[in-house]
């Protein structure tokens, strides 16, 4: 049995799955099976929804905070690459002048 192809879900689809877990009274494994999801994914969505509903300053990051962190890390990486490129260019032109 091979690995299943990675699927992507919208925030609305995730919220609907979490709502089904909370309102149906069914267990996470049963809802996951009904929706053709992995238990692990659904369990993580429910856990993250609980974090988002009750944010804590010292607790885990909310979805909004995680997204901001992703964006800042991506920007930081880009800025480091630009800085490194400029350092190399400056060194190249400094050698050329002599």
HELIX and SHEET records of a PDB file:
HELIX    1   1 UNK A   11  UNK A   24  1                                  14    
HELIX    2   2 UNK A   28  UNK A   34  1                                   7    
HELIX    3   3 UNK A   39  UNK A   53  1                                  15    
HELIX    4   4 UNK A   63  UNK A   97  1                                  35    
END                                                                             
